[in-house]
Amino acid sequence: MKIKKYFVLFLGLSFGASSLMAQNRLLDKDFWQSKPNLEAVKAEIAKGNNPTEANNFGFDAATQAILADEPLDVVTYLVELPGNGVAKLTHDSRIYLHWAGYRKNLPLAKWLIDKGSSLSLKDSHGYTPISFAAFTGLADPQYYDLFFQKGIDPNETYQDGAKLINFAIANDSSELKLMKYFVSKGANPRAKDDLGRTLTDYAAKGQNLDLLKSLIKHGISYTGNALFMAAKGTKEGKQALPVFDFLVNELKISPKITDHEGNNMLHLLLSGRFANNDAIAYFIGKGVSPEQMNDKGETPLMKAVGRNNEFAVEAMLDKGIKNINAADKKGISALCYAMENASPKMAELLINKAADAAVKDKKGNNLLYYAIKSYSGRNRNSVEDILKKIDLLKAKGVDITAPQADGNTILHLAVGTQNPKLIEALKPYIKNINAKNEEGLTPLHMAAMVGQDAKIINLLLKMGADKSIKTSLDETAYDLAEENEILSKNINEIEPLRLK
């Protein structure tokens, strides 16, 4: 059914609407940081906190306990509860053995394996429990031995032809004890992966200058990929600069090099979990272009804006941007990224630098779409930020009342946030509360389809929404609400939608 297809699409546009799931104390990081003992955990369960429930990111109580380095008795108790178990998938399709490796918890790993945990299951990124452990910093030979003794091949091939030695080498010291350990298991330290990356290249991720020099001294070659790997390192501020300086000035790797996806060093430095502004300034100073597009058409400027990184954006603007309105292959410009992911201040900065406020992406969505898409239930200032962005657009002559190319009005978009406060604030821009989009759906229809309770439905009815209007499939808002698994659990909530 066409509407069913649209329903799935609209769920993807439920712009950060917060879950109404009751607060589960066992999913609260603060609870685990308090280092509760087993009795305290059992007490929380007795109060009705669900030990098998996961948060929106797939982290359940057992995972939280592992990440908090809880004692073995606490973790094993949670894992063995009905609804959990060693095979349960959590965040990124990882089992508990993945998380044991992440925390380098050898006793827990032994227990999980003894309980029948898979040693070969891959997460959504292609990592097995032992390759994930190596990738995230494991340097303990005893931990590796546990897996090898259970039949895991030390020289198994993983993503892009990498071996465990490749993932692990960044955790080594200048004495190369870890490399020698893997060599004793049959690893070839001079082998390259499918992308031509050497062991020294992989080691650069650790941003350990002594390690790099030691590998090179032992005849392990390097390529330009070493720079890309170094960009993934986690050293803060100027601490990382000696490695970059060594690679660029001593090893003569061009700072303007690009990877197999067209990313330059600025792209990569702005793609990790943490952006090192000192490193960004270093490569801007080396002439790396903030306007260079990768294979997706994305520029470093877009990435910096999307991260709301004022330092990087201002450094790039000071260097000089020839086309601030450049768009990626989806037609998304830097200002679109600002409207969706950054602060009103960032959006205003770009507008003041001549960014086009009338821009539309290739689907015909304008900046209003991206402003409302920025809604996040985790940001207490989200509604106010959206209104500030709308004011910026109004000041540039953007018609806030105009529908998107697919017919969605500002109210259709706002319904996706599931926030009554935002809808109330947008009343002045609602021309026709009963307007249909190209799928034949009114905002009330959408509220009935995606609502987690009846608050938005009741608000729209109070504002004058017509509940008798039918979709192209001859369905009323009441019909759609009945099909909504959450709303239909409390039939009295949707009674106001019933036609008399």
N, C-alpha and C positions, 0 to 999 in steps of 0.2 A: 504494500500500500504506500502511496506517495507520502501521506501524512506520517506514517510510521517511519519512513526514511527521514523525513524532515525532523521528526522528534529526536532521532539519534543525533542529527546534526546540531540541533538546538541544545541538546544536553552538553555537547562539546563547547557551546558558547555560554554556558551557565557561569558567567564570569567570576570565578572564585567564590561563588556563594558558599557560605559556611555551612557545615553539616549541623543538623539539629540533634544529632546523636547526644544523648545525655553524657555529661562529663564522667569519664571513667578514670578514676584515680590511678589505676594501674598503667595508664597511658601517659601520665604526667611525668615529664622528665625530672621535675623538682622532687617528686616522690622518690624516684630511684637515686637521685643525688644525695638524699638523706640517708642512704645506706640502710634500708630496712632489713631486719632479719626475717627468717622464715615465718615466725609467729606474726609479725606485722603484716606480711603479705597475705597470710591466711585470714587475718582480721579484716583486711580490705575486701577480700573475696566474700567473706561472711556478710559484709555490708551491702553486697549486691554488685560490686564491681566485677565486670566480666573478664576473666583471665584469658579468654580465647579471642576476644575482640581485637581488631586492628584499627589503627587510625587511618586517615585518608591517604597516607603514604605507605601503608602496608606494614607498619611496625606494630607488633603485638607486645603483650607484657613480657613474654619470654625473651624476645629480641631486645627490648629495653633493658631487661635485667642483664643480659650478656654484655651489651654496650656499656653498662654502668659498672662492669666488673664485679657483679654480685657473687657471693659465695656459691660454691658448687651445689649445696643443698637447696638453695633458693631456685636456681636455674633448672636443676633436674626436676624439682617438684612441679614447676610450671610446664616444662616440656612434656611431662608424662600425663598431664591433665587431659581428659577426653576433649577432643576438638583441636588439640595441638599435635604433638607427636613429631618424631625426627624427620618425617617427610613433608611436613607442612611448609608451604611456600609463603614467604613474607616479601618485604620490599625488594623490588627488582627480581622477583622469582627466586630469591635465595632461601636456602634451608638454614637451620641453625648452625650447621657445620661451617657454612660460609662465615657466619658472624664469629664463631669461635676462632677461626683463622685470622679474622680482622683484628681481634683483640689479643691474638697470640696466646690463647688459653689452652695450653696443652692438656691439662687434666680434663677439661670439658670436651675437647676433641676426642680423647680416648674414650670417654663415657658415651658420647654420641655414636662413635663408630661401633662400640660394643653393643649398642642398642639397635644397630642395623642401619645407620645413616648411610645414604649413598655417598660414595667418594667421587663419582663421575658426573653427577648432575650439573648442568650448566645453567647459570643465571641468565637473565635477559640480555646481558652484555657478552655472553660466551665464556664466562669464567667458571671453572670448577672450584670446589672448596679450596684445594691446594694452590691453584693458580691465582685465585683471588687473594689468598694469604700472601703469596709471593709478591703480587702486584701492589699490595697495600703495606709492605714493609717488613715481611717476615725474614729474619736472619738466623733463626735457631735451627741448626742441623737436626736436633732431636725431633722437632716438629715435622720436618721433611721426612725423616726416617720412619716416623709412624705411618705415613702414607705409602712410602716405598715398600715397607714390610707387608703392607696389605695389598700389594700388587700394582700400585701405580707406577708407571714407567717414568723414571727421572727425565727421560728425553722425549716424552710425548710432545706432539706439536699442537700449538694452540692458535689463537688469532694471528692472522698474517704470517704464519710460519714460525712464530716465536716459541721458544722453549722456556722451561722454568728458570733456567739460568739467566735468560734475558730479563724476565720480570724481577728476579731477585737481585741482580747485580747492583742496582742503585742503593741497596741496603748494605753493601760490602764496605770494608775499610781499605785503607791503602795497603794493608798486608795481604789483601786478596784471599782471605781465608775462605770466604763463601764461594768464590770462583774455584778455588782448589778443591773444595768439597764436591762441587758439581762435576768437575773434571774427573774426580775419583769415581764418580757414578757414570762415567762415559760421555760426558758433555764435551762438545768441541767449542772452545772459547773463540775460535776464529770464524765460526759459521755466521752467515747472515740470514736474516729472515726474508720473507717474500718481497719486502719493500726495500731490500738492500741495506737494512739497518744492522750495524755491528754491535758487539757487546759494549764497546766504549760509547756508542751512541745511546744505548739504553741506560748506561751508567750516568749519563749527563742529567737524567731526571733527578738524581739525588743532589745535584748542585754541589758535589764534594770535589773540590779542585784537586786535592791530594790523591783521591781515588782515580780521577781521570788521568793524571800524570803517571800514576803507577801502571795503569792498564796500557797506556801508550809506550811506556818504558819496557813493558813485557811483550811488546810487538803486536798488541791488539789495535787494529786500525780504526779509523773514524771516518765519518762522512758528514755532509751538511746536516744530516738528520740529527746530529748531536745538538744543534741549536734548537730544533723543534722539541726534542726531549727535555732540554733544559728549561724550556718555556713552561713545562708541566710541573716544575719543581715548586716547593712550598716555602722556600726561604723568604723572609720578609725584607722589604726595603733594600737598602744598599748591600745587605749580606749576600745577595745573589749576583751582584755585579761582577765580582772577580771571575766567576765562571764564564759569564757572557763575554767579558773582556778577553779572557784566555782563548775562548773559541774564535772570536772575531779577529783579535789583533795578533795572537801568537800562532794559532792554527790556520789563520787566513780564510775562515769560512765567511762568505759574503753575508752581511747582515740583511741584505735584500732578498735572500733566498726564499723560495716558496715551496710548500709541500705538495703532495700529489692531489690535493683538493683545492689548490690555488691560494691557500692561506699564507700570508706573510707573518712575520714575527709579532706584529701588532694584533692581528687576528687571534693568534694563539695565546698571547699573554692576556687577552680579554675573554678567553673562552674557558678558563679554569674556574675553580671555585672561588679563588681569591686572586685579585689582580694586583700585581706589583707595580705601583706607579713609578718607582725609580727605574725599573726595567723598561717600562713604557717610554719614559722620557729619554732613556739611553738610546733606544732604537729610533725614536723620532729624530734625535740628534744625529743618528747615523744615516738619515735620509730615507728611512722606510716610509712608504706612502700610506697615509690614513685614508686615502681614497681608492686604493687598489681593491678590485672586486675579486672574491674567490669564485669557485664554480657555481655557487648559489646566487651570485651577484651581491653578496654582502660585503660591506666595507668595514674596516676597523672603526670608523666613525660611528656607523650604525651600532656596532657591538658596544662601543663605549657609552653611547646614548642609552642603549637598552639596559645596561648595567647601572645607569644613573651615576656614572663615574665623572663627576664634574672636573676633576683634575685632568683626566685624559682628554675629555672633550675640549676643554679650554686650551690645553697644550696643542691639540690638533688644529683648532681654529686659529691660534696664534701662529702656527706654522704656515697656515694658508690653505683654505679649502676652495677649490675652483668650482665645484658643483655641489652645493649643499642639498640640492633636490634630487640627487642621484637615487635611483630605486633599485631594489634587488629584483630577482626574476619573478617575484610575486607582486611586484609593483609597490613594495613597501619602502617608504623613504625614511630618513633619519627622524623626521618629525613624527611619522607614524609610530616609530619605536618609542619616541619620547612620550607620546600620548598614551601608549599602552603600558609601558614599563617604567617610566621615569616620573620625576616630580614635575609639578607645574612650573617650577623655576627652570628646569631643564628645557621644557617646551618653549618657555618664553625666551630663553637664551637663543634657541635656534630661530625662532620667529624674528627676533631682533637682528639676526644675521641673514635675513632674507629667505628663510625657509618658507615654502609655499603652503599656506593654510588651506588652499582649495584642492590639494592633491587628493587623488583617489587611487586605490590599488587596482589590480587587474580584475577583481571581482566587482568593482564599482563601489567599494566601501570607502567612505570619506573619514576624516579625522574624528568626527563625532563617534563613529563606530569604535575606533580605537580608544577614545577617551573613556567610554562606558565599559569597554572590555578590560580596562585597567582595574575595575572593581575587585577588591579582595576583602573577604571577611576578616582576614588577619590584620588588616591595617585599619586602625580606629579612625584615621583621617581620610579614609578612602572616598567617602561621599563628598566631603569638602574639597578634596583634590580634584574630583571629577567636575565639580561646579566651577572651580577656578580654571580648569582647562576649557570648559565651555565658554567662560567669559573671554578667554584669549581668542577663541574662534569667532565669537560674536564681534569682537573688536576688529577682526579682519574681514568682516562681512560675510562670514559663513552662515547659511540659512540652517539654523538648528532644527527647524520643523520639517525640513525636506526628508523624505524617505530615502533609504539606501536603494541600490540598484535592484535588490531582491524584494523591495516593497516594505521591508521592515522599518517601522517608524521608531522614533526615540523611545516610545513606550514599549514596543516589542523588545527592544534591546534592554531596557531597564528591567523588564519582567525577569530576564535571565539572571539578574543579580540577586533576586529574591530579597531585596531590601526595600521595605515600605518607605523608609526615610528618603531614599533617593527618588522613588516614584513621586512622592509628595513634592519634593523640591523641583521636579521637572514639569509640574502641572502647567506652568506658563507656556511651555513649548509643545503641548499636546493639542493639535488641531482637530483631530478626529479620533476619539477614543475607540471607535469601532472599526478603524481602518483595517483592511485585510492586506496581508503580504501576498507575494506571488503564489504561495501555496494555499491561499484562501483562508488563512488563519488570522484571527484577531488577537490582540494582546490577552483578552480573557481566555481564548482557546489555549494560548501558550501557557498561561498561569495554571490552567487545569491540567495541562500535560506535564509540566515540570515542577509544580508546587510540592513542597514538602509539608506544608500545612495550608490552612485556608486563609491566612492573613492577606496575601496578595489578592486572592479572589474577592474577599470581602471589601478590600479597599477599592478595587476596580468597580465593583457593583455600586459602591457608595459614590464613586465618581461619575456614574452614569453608564457603565458598560452594559450593552444589550445581551442578555443571556439567551435570547431566542435565535440569534444569528447562528446559522449552520455552516459547517465546512463544506468543501467541494464533495465530500463523501457523505453529506447529509447527517453529520454528527453535531450535536450541541455541545456546549461546554460541559454540561452535566455528563454526557456520554463519555467525553474524554477524561473527566475526573474519575469516573467509575473504572476506567482502564488504567489509571495511575495507581500503582501498587501501594504507594505510601498513603495517598489520600483515601483510597477505598477501604483502608483498615478502620477508618472512623467515618462511617457513612453519614453521620449527623453533620459533620463538618461541611460536606458538599451539598447539603439539603437546600441552601439558598439558591443553588443553580438549577434546581428542578423546575421545569415549566409547569405551571398550575393548569 
